[in-house]
Structure formats: structure tokens, C-alpha cells
Amino acid sequence: MKKLNPLLLCIAFSVCPAAAQSVNLHSLVNFAALAGSTLTNTGPTIVNNGDIGVSPGTAITGFPPGTVVGGVTHIHSNDGPAATAQGDLTTAYGYLAGLPATTIVAGDLGGQTLILPGVYKSTSSLGITGVLTLNGTANSVYVFQIASALTTATGSQVVLTGGLTAANVFWQVGSSATLGTYSIFNGTIMAQASVSVATGAVLNGRALARTGAVTMDTNSMVNPGAVVTGPVPPVLSGFTCPVGTALVGVAYNSFVVPTGGTAPYAFSVTSGSLPPGTPAFSLNASSGDLTGTPTGVTAPYIFGVRVTDSASGSASASCTINVTAPTDQAILAITKSGPTPPTVPANTNFSYTIVVTNTGPSPANNVTVTDILPAGTTFVSATSPCAAALGIVTCNLTTPLAAVTGSATFTVVVTSPNSSGSFDNTATVVSTTPSNTANSHSTYTVAVPGPSVPALSTWGLAVLALLLLLAGYAARFGRKAQA
């Protein structure tokens, strides 16, 4: 088998040989998920060590309840970094697609063990049912070129052995990629169309879609960082504990998320006790998914967690889940309104009004409102305690929002885009107090019409007709004079 083309090291974003210097992939290192049209999430997804973004689309929904931790600036809605990353994705996608294949594959790779790094090419769709094992050292590189779709089955796994890292595995997909329910996947996906990560799936890698959507649902997604070019794999430096609050009688689902290290990981509870529940609380040893429905006494439950990676690295810490009664919660709702009718001229100032209410039995502590402005919209001002940065308006209440009748109103003044179109603006609200999230999002759409053709008055039409008649006479007179 041929040795892997050394140009693959260009994927490391910093060691490209002279012949490949035109392939600029630097900004993709910062992203865990990047969509072309929309990026959506359902449930308590955790994205660790990477940002999320969309470009040229603008819609990002489901964050919260999803969270992004450890990234650079977290969320990018068609801003400069997202647009740059999409350009870099186009270059990377073309580069990977053009690499000479070392092995031809087809059908379903489940149950196989690949021991030689290289470029694996499929001329149609590719599936994974069961376990696909990839073997290599820390600086080995695998590239999969897939002409059509990539689909993994429910509970399937891509397992890395021998020190191979998720940062060095790439999936170039000609159409769309779908990761099955509760599957575990390693590597960076670069899809021409869309990437769908089904309920409970774990992705140690990146979900990058050139033209379509990235869809997530209660997932753990860890950006693996830059490609490993040396013999030593990245160190497992720690992990993020699951969400620290739960309600009696309400299903709980959250992840232990490693930082650094080499996938796959193993998760275990080493001490203390998980909350009592029906069904019982349990930590998935492969995915780090902690699930259960609390019952009985409300109290803080403290338990030790240990995470190990495939390079024999380990990290341990103590985690806490505070179980409270269903009455100990807020019921937050947010509504957003704008100009009526919802039409504004281009490059014109107008206001959005955001109202947050709490009708629950408990005050809402540390209430935060996040408003991602549409592309082309320019922030002008906002009422205290709101502030804006990189096209995102954030309002942090310094005092709890009272129970039952609590309310807060914010006004955001912006300048409309200098181009025509329909612009969606979504605001979200979260609190550190357990809260019903059914009405935590509100979207208002403003239309910016294109330039209109001025209507002619009756006198204007008469003058135009007279000018046309005179022009006709002048032409006839000119022809006679020439004769």
C-alpha cells in the first residue's frame, strides 16, 4: 500500500509544505459545528472546546438549552469568523476530495478493523453498523472520501486504537451525513449538504456543512483541536461535570464532557451516590451520558467521576446534582416585537421590544437574555443592563425576577440592513433557577423591501406623452431636412 501523501499534514493548519501553502484551513480549528443554512439543537447538548456558527445563513436555535463551553467567542451568526470558516471549509473540502485514493471501500464498514492509515474512497454511499475500528499512532491520518451519503446506525461506534486521535480522522461527504441515535463517532465531518446528529449521539470531532443545516439533539460534541503531527497524543486535562440541577419527576439527561485526551473515552462513577430515580440514574460508560428521573428526597447529591482515554490518560473530579421539588422552579417566557407593520426601509433605525416574564412559584435567579442580530443589522443602543459585542446583544439581570408576576422589558435599537430581504431575529432567555423552557425563544421577522419604481402622476404621464410626441415630430423634421 502506498504511503500517505505528506501533503495531508497540511490539514494540521500550520505545517503545509510549500506546494500546499494555498490551502488555508486555520479558522476551522476553532469550530465544532458550522452550517451553511441553519444550525438547530434540541435538548441539553454540550459543545466543548469549539465554537458553533452559520454562514451565509443566520438562524441558530436551541442554544440554550444547549451550551457551548471552552470555545473562542462561542456563537457566530453569519459574522466575519463564520464567513471565513465557510471559505476555509470550501478549500479543505476540495483539497480532501482531490487526494489520490490508497484504498477503495464500499457498502458498510461495520465490523471491520483498518490498520493502515491512508485515503479510503467510496464511489457511492457508505454506512457503519456495529463497530468500525481504526488503528494508528498519534500522528497517523485517515481520510474517507464518500461520493454520496454517510449513515451510521443506532448504537454504532467508530473506535480509535493504538494512539490514533479524532483530530487526525476526516470524512469528506459528497451529500449529507447522519449519525444514528446513541452512536459514538470520531473525526471531522465535511459534508457538501447537511450533518444530522441524532438523539444522544456523541461526536468527538466536527460537524461542518457547506450548504445545508447542522442538526443536533441532546449530544456531546468535543472539538478535537489541531491535527497531531508529533508522536505524543494530547493530554486529557479534565472534564466538565453534568448539569448540576434536576427536578423531582422530570427526566434528566446530561453529559460528562472530556477536555483534551484521545478518544474513545471510558466513564465511571467512583464514589458517592447518584440521585435516586425511576428510572434509576446511570452513567453510560462509553458516551458519558447521565440519565434518570429523580424521585424522593430533595437534596444535593455528590459523586466522584473518573474519565480515562485510549492513551491511558485519566482525570477525576467530584460532581454535584441538586435535586429540587417541581414547585421550586421558575416559568420563564419571552416575547419579542418590532415595528408594525413589520416592514422598514433599508439603512433605517428601528426598535425591538423584548419582554421577559416569570409566572412560576420561585424567583428566577441570574436571568440572561441573548439576542443574535441578523446579518447586516447594525447595533445602535439598548436599555440597561444590555450590552452588545460581535452582533450579539446580552442582557443580564442583576436582581432575581420575582415569582408569579415578575417582568422585565428591554428595548434594542438597530439599523436595518442596507439590502432587501426578510430578516429573522430570535431572542432567548435562561436562568440558573430550574425553569420550564417551552417558551424560552421568540422570533420577530422584519422585511426590508427593495427599491421601488416611483409612480407617475396624471400630470407626469401627460408631460411624458407630450415629450414623446415632440420627439417624433423632431425625427420626422430631421429626415425631411436631409432629403
Buried (B, 14 or more C-beta within 10 A) or exposed (E): EEEBBEBBBBBBBEEBEEEBEEBBBEBBBBBBBBBBBBBBBBBBBBBBBBBBBBBEBBBBBBBBBBBBEBBEBBBBBBBEBBBBBBBBBEBBBEBBBEBEBBEEBEEBBBEEEBEBBBBBBBBEBBBBBBBBBBBBBBBBBBBBBBBBBBBBBBBBBBBBBBBBBBBBBBBBBBBBBBBBBBBBBBBBBBBBBBBBBBBBBBBBBBBBBBBBBBBBBBBBBBBBBBBBBEEEBBBBEBBBBBBEBBBBEEEBBBBBBBBBBBBBBEBBBEEEEBBBBEEEBEBBEBBBBBBBBBBEEBEEBBBEBBBBBBBEBEBBBEBEBBBBBBEBBBBBBBBBEBBEEBBBEBEEEBBBBBBBBBBBBBBBEBBBBBBBBBBBBBBEEBBEBBEBEBBBBBBEBEEBBBBEEBEBEBEBBBBBBEEEBEBBBBBBBBBBBBBBBEBBBBEBEBBBEEEEEEEEEEEEEEEEEEEEEEEEEEEEEEEEEEE
